Amino acid sequence: MADVISPFRIVFAEHKADYRLNLQFCCDHYRSVSEVCRRLTINRQQFNRYLMGSAAPSRHNHKLISDFFGLEDGELFTSHATFAATFKRRSAMQDVPAVLPRSASLLRAVSSAGAGLSEYQGFYFKYFYTYLGGRRIKRELAHWHYDGDLLVSSVKQRYLGEDETDDTTIGFMTYRGIVGHWGNRLMVIDHQRGASNEVSTMLLYPKGRRLKRLHGLTLGVSHASARSIAAARVVMDFLGTEIDIRTALASLGTFDLDEPSVPDGVKRAVKNDMRDDETMFLAR
């Protein structure tokens, strides 16, 4: 009995050259193909065949790849010129995510055009328990600064692999977003640059002119293959408006709970425990 060729493989055969070029174009926005493969959990040799056009991905792997790059199901099959132009327009808009007209009032209410937030400009170490499990504290570097009249956030984190216990840096990931306030609370919404399917949010207690540490909760999705959803207590530890960025980047990573470079007050504040009388996960 002859094998039946799936519709997906027919489409791939017709658009193989564009698929190959579009996939290469997406990978060019990352530090390396190896990083993409690790995060997709696809074998590097197999992925190289997709990049060369010598093999078609399975329907499952195609969906995995499209979701990773934030693409619709059929976008990798479009002509390369059209795909590249669309991708570049999307990348240019990512620092201020597109908003439906009906939601514009919500965005304005959250951001308040940056009103009253100038004292929060500067650099912070962001501390929380890693989403990937284990009793380890993660340290990231955040920079809050104005872009026009909007306070925006840029967060750098070291990418250390799936379990984040190896001290060898694979690379850095960048998250960009907006900082606003809702009532008397600060709100931060950000997403990973170049991967619009990774989004996180924070709600923080403001400290006003006494600013040193902001306490609150963060909610996000693990970058591991399981894509676990997790909430954690978070501390934003203010560093100043000017810092040695190279030194700060070198100190990022995940740490054991007895790590001396993590302040004791931060260790207590990010501990994800609950009292017997608590029925909800509360910031402290």
C-alpha positions in Angstrom: 0.0 0.0 0.0 1.5 3.3 -1.0 2.2 5.9 1.7 -0.2 8.8 1.8 1.6 12.2 1.7 0.2 14.6 4.4 -1.1 18.0 3.3 1.5 19.6 5.5 4.4 17.8 3.6 2.8 18.9 0.3 2.8 22.5 1.4 6.4 22.2 2.7 7.6 20.7 -0.6 6.0 23.6 -2.5 7.5 26.3 -0.2 10.6 24.6 1.0 13.0 27.4 -0.1 11.0 30.1 1.7 10.6 28.0 4.8 14.3 27.4 5.0 15.1 31.2 4.5 12.4 32.3 7.0 13.6 29.8 9.6 17.2 31.0 9.2 16.0 34.6 9.4 14.3 33.9 12.8 17.4 32.2 14.2 19.5 35.2 13.3 17.7 37.1 16.0 19.1 34.8 18.7 22.6 34.4 20.0 23.1 31.0 18.3 21.2 28.1 16.7 22.3 26.0 19.7 20.4 28.2 22.0 17.3 27.9 19.9 17.6 24.1 19.8 18.0 23.9 23.5 15.0 26.0 24.2 12.9 24.1 21.6 14.2 20.8 22.9 14.8 19.7 19.3 17.9 17.8 18.4 20.5 20.1 16.8 21.3 17.8 13.9 17.6 17.4 13.1 17.1 21.2 13.3 20.1 21.7 10.9 18.2 19.7 8.3 15.3 22.0 8.6 17.6 25.0 8.2 19.2 23.4 5.1 15.8 22.4 3.6 16.9 18.8 3.4 14.1 17.5 5.7 10.6 18.7 6.7 9.8 19.0 10.3 7.0 17.0 11.7 3.6 18.7 12.1 4.3 18.8 15.9 7.8 20.3 15.5 6.5 22.9 13.0 3.9 24.0 15.6 6.6 24.1 18.3 8.9 26.3 16.2 6.0 28.6 15.1 4.9 29.1 18.8 8.5 29.7 19.9 9.0 32.5 17.4 5.5 33.9 18.0 4.3 33.1 14.5 0.9 32.1 13.1 0.7 28.5 11.8 1.4 29.3 8.1 3.7 32.3 8.3 6.9 30.3 7.8 5.6 29.2 4.3 5.1 32.8 3.1 7.5 34.3 0.6 10.8 35.3 2.3 10.6 39.0 1.2 7.1 39.3 2.7 8.0 37.4 5.8 11.2 39.5 6.5 9.3 42.8 6.0 6.4 41.6 8.3 8.9 40.3 11.0 10.8 43.6 11.0 7.6 45.6 11.4 6.6 43.4 14.3 10.0 43.7 16.0 9.9 47.4 15.7 6.6 47.5 17.5 7.5 45.0 20.3 8.7 47.6 22.8 5.2 49.0 22.9 2.9 46.1 22.3 0.0 46.6 19.9 -3.3 47.3 21.7 -6.8 47.0 20.4 -8.7 50.3 20.4 -11.1 49.0 23.1 -8.2 48.4 25.4 -6.4 51.7 24.8 -8.1 53.3 27.9 -6.8 50.4 30.1 -3.2 50.9 28.8 -3.5 54.7 29.4 -4.8 54.0 32.9 -2.0 51.7 33.8 0.8 53.8 32.3 -0.7 57.2 33.1 1.7 58.5 30.5 4.5 58.0 33.1 3.0 60.6 35.4 4.6 60.6 38.9 7.0 57.8 38.2 10.2 59.7 37.6 11.6 58.8 41.0 11.6 55.1 40.0 14.1 55.5 37.2 17.3 53.6 37.5 18.8 50.1 37.9 17.5 47.3 40.1 18.5 43.8 40.9 15.4 41.7 40.6 15.2 38.7 43.0 12.8 35.8 43.1 12.8 32.0 43.4 13.5 30.5 40.1 10.5 29.2 38.2 12.3 26.0 37.4 12.0 24.5 40.8 14.6 23.9 43.5 15.4 26.2 46.4 17.4 28.7 44.4 17.1 32.5 44.2 17.4 34.2 40.8 19.0 37.6 40.3 18.2 39.6 37.2 19.1 43.2 36.2 16.3 45.7 35.4 16.6 49.2 34.0 13.6 51.5 34.3 13.9 54.6 32.1 11.8 57.0 30.1 11.1 56.5 26.4 9.2 59.7 25.5 6.6 60.1 28.2 6.4 56.3 29.0 8.4 54.6 31.7 9.8 51.4 30.2 11.5 48.4 31.5 14.5 46.4 30.2 15.5 43.2 32.1 18.5 41.1 31.5 18.9 37.6 32.7 21.5 35.0 32.3 20.4 31.9 30.4 21.9 28.9 32.1 20.1 26.0 30.5 17.1 24.0 31.4 17.7 23.5 35.2 19.7 26.8 35.8 22.1 25.1 38.2 25.2 25.2 35.9 27.2 28.4 36.3 28.3 28.3 32.6 26.5 31.2 30.8 24.9 30.1 27.6 23.8 33.7 26.9 21.6 36.6 28.0 17.9 37.0 27.4 16.2 40.4 27.3 12.7 41.3 28.4 11.1 44.6 27.5 7.9 46.2 28.8 6.2 49.1 30.5 6.0 50.3 34.1 2.8 52.0 35.3 0.7 52.3 38.3 -2.8 51.1 39.2 -4.2 52.9 42.1 -1.4 53.0 44.7 0.5 49.9 43.3 3.2 49.7 40.6 2.5 47.3 37.7 5.1 46.0 35.2 4.2 44.0 32.1 7.0 42.7 29.9 7.8 40.1 27.3 10.9 38.4 25.9 12.4 40.3 23.0 11.9 38.3 19.8 9.5 35.7 21.4 6.1 37.3 22.0 4.7 34.2 23.5 6.7 34.7 26.7 5.1 37.3 29.0 5.4 38.1 32.7 3.9 40.7 35.0 4.7 42.2 38.5 2.6 44.1 41.0 4.7 46.0 43.6 4.3 48.1 46.7 5.7 51.6 45.9 8.0 53.2 48.5 8.0 56.8 47.3 10.9 59.0 48.2 12.1 56.4 50.7 12.8 54.1 47.7 15.3 51.3 48.4 13.4 48.0 47.8 10.1 47.3 46.1 8.3 44.2 47.3 5.5 42.4 45.5 4.5 39.4 43.4 5.5 38.2 39.9 3.7 35.9 37.6 5.2 34.3 34.6 5.9 31.2 32.5 9.0 29.1 32.7 11.2 28.9 29.6 11.7 25.2 30.2 9.9 22.8 27.8 7.1 22.2 30.4 6.2 25.9 30.2 5.1 25.9 33.8 3.0 28.8 35.1 4.3 30.1 38.4 3.8 32.9 40.9 6.6 34.1 43.3 7.4 36.8 45.8 9.8 39.3 44.2 12.0 42.1 45.4 13.4 45.0 43.3 16.5 46.2 45.0 17.4 49.7 43.9 21.1 50.1 42.7 21.1 53.7 41.5 20.7 55.7 38.3 24.3 55.0 37.1 26.1 51.7 37.7 28.9 49.5 36.3 26.7 47.5 33.9 29.4 45.0 33.1 30.0 44.1 36.7 26.2 43.9 37.4 25.7 41.5 34.4 28.6 39.3 35.7 26.8 38.9 39.0 23.5 37.6 37.5 22.4 34.0 37.8 20.7 31.6 40.3 22.1 31.1 43.8 21.8 28.8 46.8 19.8 30.2 49.7 23.1 30.8 51.7 24.7 32.9 49.0 26.4 35.8 50.9 26.0 38.3 48.0 22.2 38.1 48.4 21.1 40.5 51.3 19.5 38.7 54.2 16.5 41.0 54.0 16.0 40.0 50.3 16.2 36.3 51.3 13.5 36.7 53.8 11.2 38.8 51.5 11.3 36.3 48.6 10.7 33.2 50.6 7.6 31.5 49.1 6.0 30.2 52.3 2.4 30.5 53.6 1.1 30.7 57.2 -1.6 28.3 58.3 -4.3 31.0 58.3 -3.5 32.2 54.8 -5.7 31.1 51.9 -4.0 33.1 49.2 -0.4 33.8 48.2 0.3 37.3 49.6 3.2 39.7 49.0 5.0 40.7 52.2 
